[in-house]
Amino acid sequence: MAWLAFGVGSIALVVVAFLRGNYLLGFATGVVYAIIAAGFAWLLYLLARAFTQMGIKALVAALFVILLAIPVGYVLTFPAAINPDIQYFIDDQATDRTVRAELKRVFKSDPAFSGLSISTIHVKVVNVTIHGRLPTRSDLERLRERILTECPTLPRCPLHWDIQLRDSGERLVDLDDALFPSDEDLVP
């Protein structure tokens, strides 16, 4: 029964580690966190087996692993506490998630926008590109207006378009500011 509890606890630890890493810095970090958690669980398993055979030596080894796991776990759970520069990447990941959710909500609200997708690239800021096909130029302008009013996080991100208009066959691939210059941009 104790081994079953240990196995369930280890699986839960690996899942929680993956979710925390994925939340902080994305999927790849989640995988790394899960691998580290699985490694610690495996090491504790080996120490527990050794303890049943070796007694005090295994207990000392288990205490050493636990003392090592505490600071490693803290660093993985709160990386910005150790290195404040990482907070920039964590914030970018949060911005990415929020922008995607806002744009998906707009896309789902109108059948004309259903074929659109989003991609993001993290450079110095999160760059957002909207891909897909729209029926007409007026649908594109209507989409853009809805995005400007319903996506409060998007102004922090450069918006790129990669849209093909079905009625004219025109393909629009450029920055939002280049495709839709504001009145301030037109004044010499």
Backbone hydrogen bonds in HBPLUS format (Angstrom, degrees):
<---DONOR---> <-ACCEPTOR-->    atom                        ^
c    i                          cat <-CA-CA->   ^        H-A-AA   ^      H-
h    n   atom  resd res      DA  || num        DHA   H-A  angle D-A-AA Bond
n    s   type  num  typ     dist DA aas  dist angle  dist       angle   num
A0005-ALA N   A0001-MET O   3.03 MM   4  6.34 161.3  2.07 149.7 154.1     1
A0006-PHE N   A0002-ALA O   2.87 MM   4  6.11 152.8  1.95 143.4 151.6     2
A0007-GLY N   A0003-TRP O   2.85 MM   4  6.05 156.0  1.91 144.6 150.9     3
A0008-VAL N   A0004-LEU O   2.92 MM   4  6.17 165.6  1.94 156.0 159.0     4
A0009-GLY N   A0005-ALA O   2.86 MM   4  5.95 160.8  1.90 146.3 152.6     5
A0010-SER N   A0006-PHE O   2.86 MM   4  6.01 149.8  1.95 144.8 153.2     6
A0011-ILE N   A0007-GLY O   3.00 MM   4  6.24 160.2  2.04 148.8 153.6     7
A0012-ALA N   A0008-VAL O   2.94 MM   4  6.15 161.3  1.97 149.6 155.2     8
A0013-LEU N   A0009-GLY O   2.89 MM   4  6.08 152.7  1.96 143.2 150.9     9
A0014-VAL N   A0010-SER O   2.96 MM   4  6.23 158.2  2.01 150.5 155.4    10
A0015-VAL N   A0011-ILE O   2.97 MM   4  6.21 162.0  2.00 152.9 157.7    11
A0016-VAL N   A0012-ALA O   2.90 MM   4  6.07 167.3  1.92 153.2 156.8    12
A0017-ALA N   A0013-LEU O   2.91 MM   4  6.03 156.0  1.97 145.4 152.6    13
A0018-PHE N   A0014-VAL O   2.96 MM   4  6.17 159.0  2.00 146.7 152.2    14
A0019-LEU N   A0015-VAL O   2.94 MM   4  6.20 167.9  1.95 154.5 157.7    15
A0020-ARG N   A0016-VAL O   2.94 MM   4  6.11 158.1  1.99 149.4 155.1    16
A0021-GLY N   A0017-ALA O   2.99 MM   4  6.15 168.6  2.01 153.2 156.2    17
A0022-ASN N   A0018-PHE O   2.82 MM   4  5.95 162.8  1.85 156.7 162.0    18
A0023-TYR N   A0019-LEU O   2.93 MM   4  6.01 154.4  1.99 141.8 148.8    19
A0024-LEU N   A0020-ARG O   2.96 MM   4  6.15 160.8  2.00 150.8 155.7    20
A0025-LEU N   A0021-GLY O   2.99 MM   4  6.00 169.3  2.00 155.3 156.5    21
A0026-GLY N   A0022-ASN O   2.99 MM   4  4.15 140.8  2.15 113.6 118.5    22
A0030-GLY N   A0026-GLY O   3.05 MM   4  6.33 150.7  2.13 147.6 156.9    23
A0030-GLY N   A0027-PHE O   3.00 MM   3  4.95 113.6  2.46  94.0 110.8    24
A0031-VAL N   A0027-PHE O   2.95 MM   4  6.34 150.9  2.04 154.4 162.1    25
A0032-VAL N   A0028-ALA O   3.08 MM   4  6.41 159.0  2.13 146.9 152.2    26
A0033-TYR N   A0029-THR O   2.86 MM   4  6.10 164.5  1.88 154.8 158.9    27
A0034-ALA N   A0030-GLY O   2.94 MM   4  6.13 157.7  1.99 145.6 151.8    28
A0035-ILE N   A0031-VAL O   2.93 MM   4  6.19 155.5  1.99 150.5 157.1    29
A0036-ILE N   A0032-VAL O   2.97 MM   4  6.24 161.5  2.00 153.6 158.3    30
A0037-ALA N   A0033-TYR O   2.92 MM   4  6.17 161.5  1.96 151.5 156.7    31
A0038-ALA N   A0034-ALA O   2.84 MM   4  6.03 157.7  1.89 148.0 154.5    32
A0039-GLY N   A0035-ILE O   2.88 MM   4  6.09 150.4  1.97 144.7 153.1    33
A0040-PHE N   A0036-ILE O   3.01 MM   4  6.34 156.4  2.07 149.6 155.1    34
A0041-ALA N   A0037-ALA O   2.93 MM   4  6.17 159.3  1.97 149.2 155.4    35
A0042-TRP N   A0038-ALA O   2.86 MM   4  6.04 157.4  1.91 147.7 153.8    36
A0043-LEU N   A0039-GLY O   2.93 MM   4  6.13 157.8  1.98 146.4 152.7    37
A0044-LEU N   A0040-PHE O   2.90 MM   4  6.14 158.8  1.95 150.2 155.7    38
A0045-TYR N   A0041-ALA O   2.91 MM   4  6.13 150.0  2.00 143.6 152.5    39
A0046-LEU N   A0042-TRP O   2.93 MM   4  6.25 161.4  1.96 152.4 156.4    40
A0047-LEU N   A0043-LEU O   2.94 MM   4  6.19 156.7  2.00 147.1 153.9    41
A0048-ALA N   A0044-LEU O   2.82 MM   4  6.01 151.4  1.90 146.2 154.1    42
A0049-ARG N   A0045-TYR O   2.97 MM   4  6.27 158.5  2.02 152.6 157.9    43
A0050-ALA N   A0046-LEU O   2.92 MM   4  6.13 157.2  1.97 144.9 151.9    44
A0051-PHE N   A0047-LEU O   2.78 MM   4  5.93 146.8  1.89 143.6 153.1    45
A0052-THR N   A0048-ALA O   3.30 MM   4  6.59 149.0  2.40 142.3 148.0    46
A0053-GLN N   A0050-ALA O   2.92 MM   3  5.15 137.2  2.10 101.6 114.6    47
A0054-MET N   A0050-ALA O   2.56 MM   4  5.63 159.6  1.60 165.0 172.7    48
A0055-GLY N   A0051-PHE O   3.07 MM   4  4.88 155.0  2.13 122.0 126.7    49
A0059-LEU N   A0055-GLY O   3.20 MM   4  6.50 148.8  2.30 143.8 153.1    50
A0060-VAL N   A0056-ILE O   3.00 MM   4  6.28 157.9  2.05 152.9 156.9    51
A0061-ALA N   A0057-LYS O   3.06 MM   4  6.33 158.2  2.11 144.9 151.1    52
A0062-ALA N   A0058-ALA O   2.80 MM   4  6.02 154.8  1.87 148.8 155.8    53
A0063-LEU N   A0059-LEU O   2.94 MM   4  6.19 157.5  1.99 148.3 154.0    54
A0064-PHE N   A0060-VAL O   3.00 MM   4  6.23 151.9  2.08 144.9 152.7    55
A0065-VAL N   A0061-ALA O   2.98 MM   4  6.29 158.1  2.03 149.8 155.0    56
A0066-ILE N   A0062-ALA O   2.91 MM   4  6.16 160.6  1.95 151.2 156.7    57
A0067-LEU N   A0063-LEU O   2.86 MM   4  6.06 159.7  1.90 147.8 153.5    58
A0068-LEU N   A0064-PHE O   2.95 MM   4  6.19 141.9  2.10 142.9 153.6    59
A0069-ALA N   A0065-VAL O   2.76 MM   4  5.95 149.7  1.85 148.0 157.2    60
A0070-ILE N   A0066-ILE O   3.10 MM   4  6.26 147.8  2.21 151.3 156.7    61
A0072-VAL N   A0068-LEU O   3.41 MM   4  6.54 162.9  2.44 147.4 152.2    62
A0073-GLY N   A0069-ALA O   2.78 MM   4  5.74 160.0  1.82 148.5 154.5    63
A0074-TYR N   A0070-ILE O   3.01 MM   4  6.20 154.0  2.07 147.6 154.7    64
A0075-VAL N   A0071-PRO O   2.95 MM   4  6.17 161.7  1.99 149.7 153.8    65
A0076-LEU N   A0072-VAL O   2.96 MM   4  6.19 159.4  2.01 151.2 156.9    66
A0077-THR N   A0073-GLY O   2.91 MM   4  6.00 151.8  1.99 144.5 152.4    67
A0078-PHE N   A0074-TYR O   2.84 MM   4  5.86 164.0  1.86 153.2 157.6    68
A0081-ALA N   A0078-PHE O   3.10 MM   3  5.60 149.3  2.20 112.5 121.2    69
A0082-ILE N   A0079-PRO O   3.21 MM   3  5.56 140.6  2.37 105.4 114.8    70
A0083-ASN N   A0079-PRO O   3.04 MM   4  6.26 170.2  2.05 155.8 158.9    71
A0086-ILE N   A0083-ASN O   3.03 MM   3  5.90 159.4  2.08 128.1 132.6    72
A0087-GLN N   A0084-PRO O   3.13 MM   3  5.58 149.8  2.22 109.3 117.4    73
A0088-TYR N   A0085-ASP O   3.27 MM   3  5.87 149.6  2.37 112.1 118.2    74
A0089-PHE N   A0086-ILE O   2.97 MM   3  5.38 121.1  2.33 108.7 121.9    75
A0090-ILE N   A0086-ILE O   3.07 MM   4  6.42 157.7  2.12 153.4 160.4    76
A0091-ASP N   A0087-GLN O   2.83 MM   4  6.00 159.1  1.87 150.0 155.2    77
A0092-ASP N   A0088-TYR O   3.00 MM   4  6.26 151.8  2.08 141.9 149.8    78
A0093-GLN N   A0089-PHE O   2.99 MM   4  6.23 154.8  2.05 145.3 151.5    79
A0094-ALA N   A0090-ILE O   3.02 MM   4  6.33 153.4  2.10 146.3 153.6    80
A0095-THR N   A0091-ASP O   2.86 MM   4  6.13 156.2  1.92 150.4 157.1    81
A0096-ASP N   A0092-ASP O   2.88 MM   4  6.09 158.9  1.93 149.7 155.4    82
A0097-ARG N   A0093-GLN O   3.04 MM   4  6.32 164.8  2.06 150.1 152.9    83
A0098-THR N   A0094-ALA O   3.00 MM   4  6.18 162.7  2.03 149.8 154.6    84
A0099-VAL N   A0095-THR O   2.88 MM   4  6.02 170.3  1.89 158.2 160.6    85
A0100-ARG N   A0096-ASP O   3.02 MM   4  6.15 166.3  2.03 152.9 157.0    86
A0101-ALA N   A0097-ARG O   3.04 MM   4  6.23 158.8  2.09 145.6 151.4    87
A0102-GLU N   A0098-THR O   2.94 MM   4  6.20 162.4  1.97 154.0 158.7    88
A0103-LEU N   A0099-VAL O   2.93 MM   4  6.12 170.0  1.94 157.5 159.9    89
A0104-LYS N   A0100-ARG O   2.90 MM   4  6.00 161.1  1.93 150.1 155.8    90
A0105-ARG N   A0101-ALA O   3.06 MM   4  6.19 150.3  2.15 143.5 151.0    91
A0106-VAL N   A0102-GLU O   3.21 MM   4  6.57 152.0  2.29 144.5 151.3    92
A0107-PHE N   A0103-LEU O   2.90 MM   4  6.19 162.4  1.93 154.9 159.9    93
A0108-LYS N   A0104-LYS O   2.96 MM   4  6.10 155.6  2.02 148.2 153.6    94
A0109-SER N   A0106-VAL O   3.17 MM   3  5.28 140.9  2.33 100.5 111.6    95
A0113-PHE N   A0110-ASP O   3.00 MM   3  5.58 152.3  2.08 117.1 125.0    96
A0114-SER N   A0111-PRO O   3.24 MM   3  5.17 168.3  2.25 106.6 109.7    97
A0116-LEU N   A0113-PHE O   3.26 MM   3  5.78 159.6  2.31 124.1 124.0    98
A0117-SER N   A0131-HIS O   2.90 MM  14  5.18 155.2  1.96 141.3 146.6    99
A0131-HIS N   A0117-SER O   2.89 MM  14  5.18 163.9  1.92 142.2 147.6   100
A0119-SER N   A0129-THR O   2.95 MM  10  5.26 152.2  2.03 149.1 156.1   101
A0129-THR N   A0119-SER O   2.84 MM  10  5.26 163.3  1.87 161.8 163.2   102
A0121-ILE N   A0127-ASN O   2.94 MM   6  5.14 149.1  2.03 141.2 150.6   103
A0127-ASN N   A0121-ILE O   2.78 MM   6  5.14 175.7  1.79 159.6 158.1   104
A0123-VAL N   A0125-VAL O   2.98 MM   2  5.25 172.5  1.99 149.0 146.6   105
A0128-VAL N   A0158-PRO O   2.97 MM  30  6.22 167.0  1.99 168.6 172.8   106
A0160-HIS N   A0128-VAL O   2.68 MM  32  5.95 156.4  1.73 161.0 167.6   107
A0130-ILE N   A0160-HIS O   3.02 MM  30  6.40 157.0  2.08 145.5 147.8   108
A0162-ASP N   A0130-ILE O   2.86 MM  32  5.96 145.0  1.98 175.6 164.1   109
A0132-GLY N   A0162-ASP O   3.15 MM  30  6.68 131.9  2.39 164.2 154.6   110
A0164-GLN N   A0132-GLY O   2.96 MM  32  6.44 150.4  2.05 146.5 156.1   111
A0134-LEU N   A0164-GLN O   2.96 MM  30  6.35 155.5  2.02 153.2 159.8   112
A0166-ARG N   A0134-LEU O   2.80 MM  32  6.08 163.5  1.83 157.6 163.2   113
A0167-ASP N   A0135-PRO O   3.03 MM  32  5.95 155.5  2.09 156.3 159.4   114
A0139-ASP N   A0136-THR O   3.20 MM   3  5.22 127.3  2.49  93.0 106.0   115
A0140-LEU N   A0136-THR O   3.24 MM   4  6.65 148.2  2.35 139.2 147.5   116
A0141-GLU N   A0137-ARG O   2.94 MM   4  6.31 159.5  1.98 152.7 157.9   117
A0142-ARG N   A0138-SER O   2.87 MM   4  6.01 152.8  1.94 140.9 148.9   118
A0143-LEU N   A0139-ASP O   2.81 MM   4  5.98 156.7  1.86 145.4 152.0   119
A0144-ARG N   A0140-LEU O   2.86 MM   4  6.09 163.8  1.88 151.1 155.6   120
A0145-GLU N   A0141-GLU O   2.97 MM   4  6.16 158.6  2.02 144.8 150.4   121
A0146-ARG N   A0142-ARG O   3.02 MM   4  6.25 157.8  2.07 147.6 153.5   122
A0147-ILE N   A0143-LEU O   2.86 MM   4  6.11 157.3  1.91 154.0 160.8   123
A0148-LEU N   A0144-ARG O   2.94 MM   4  6.18 160.4  1.98 151.3 156.1   124
A0149-THR N   A0145-GLU O   3.12 MM   4  6.34 144.1  2.26 141.9 151.0   125
A0150-GLU N   A0146-ARG O   2.75 MM   4  5.72 150.9  1.84 152.3 160.3   126
A0151-CYS N   A0147-ILE O   3.03 MM   4  5.31 134.0  2.24 143.6 144.4   127
A0154-LEU N   A0151-CYS O   3.28 MM   3  5.65 140.5  2.45 108.5 118.1   128
A0156-ARG N   A0153-THR O   3.15 MM   3  6.07 165.2  2.17 129.0 133.2   129
A0157-CYS N   A0154-LEU O   2.82 MM   3  5.31 166.7  1.84 126.1 130.5   130
A0176-ASP N   A0159-LEU O   2.79 MM  17  5.48 155.2  1.85 164.5 157.3   131
A0161-TRP N   A0174-ASP O   2.84 MM  13  5.51 161.2  1.88 157.3 163.2   132
A0174-ASP N   A0161-TRP O   3.09 MM  13  5.51 140.1  2.26 135.6 147.3   133
A0163-ILE N   A0172-LEU O   2.90 MM   9  5.17 154.0  1.97 148.5 148.9   134
A0172-LEU N   A0163-ILE O   2.67 MM   9  5.17 166.4  1.68 165.0 167.8   135
A0165-LEU N   A0170-GLU O   2.78 MM   5  5.35 165.0  1.80 162.5 167.1   136
A0169-GLY N   A0165-LEU O   2.75 MM   4  5.24 136.0  1.94 141.9 154.5   137
A0178-ALA N   A0175-LEU O   3.11 MM   3  5.29 129.4  2.38 100.1 113.1   138
A0179-LEU N   A0175-LEU O   3.07 MM   4  6.40 155.6  2.13 153.8 160.7   139
A0180-PHE N   A0176-ASP O   2.82 MM   4  5.84 154.5  1.88 156.4 163.3   140
A0185-ASP N   A0182-SER O   3.05 MM   3  5.25 128.2  2.33 100.4 113.5   141
A0186-LEU N   A0183-ASP O   3.25 MM   3  5.21 134.4  2.47  94.0 105.8   142
